[in-house]
Amino acid sequence: MSPTHPPQPWHGDAIATALRSDAPAWRVTAIFAMRWVEGFEQEVLEALDADDPAIRYQAVCAAASWELDGAWPHIERVLSDPAADKALLIAAIEAASSIRPADAPTLLADLTHSDDEDIREAVSEAMLMAEVPSYGELDELEDDEEDDGRLFR
């Protein structure tokens, strides 16, 4: 995911200031902005354990954006919690395919049977994302393709 405009030098200071605010909305905004500005990995990981559900949600999304492996235990807990908030669960489903694509299909398998269509759809998309070959693998496939012009057989 990339922002419309690249981060500016002052963004990091603004995020740090918002994170220290007493206003919950500013803290949520700070974690939200950490999806696009480097240097806040530790803050994102700490926010995963926040009491505020909005902060936890934004932290899961930020962890996915930066593929923070340190968030994996939290992602596993959310995915295995039958009482997890739906929005947080869907964010964790998406994060699983970003953070540990090789482990995501196994972890998400039980959720493919969810009664909730949104959850099943999120799982399906995450499974597809987890199995997408990397750019390097695509280059190898292109090099190996036959003269018939087909990339995938």
Buried (B, 14 or more C-beta within 10 A) or exposed (E): EEEEEEBEEEBBEBBBEBBEEEEEEBBBBBBBBBBBBEEBBEBBBBBBEBEBEBBBBBBBBBBBBBEBEBBBEBBBEBBEEEEBBEBBBBBBBBBBBBBBBEBBBEBBEEBEEBEEEEBBEBBBBBBEBBEEEEEEEEEEEEEEEEEEEEEEE
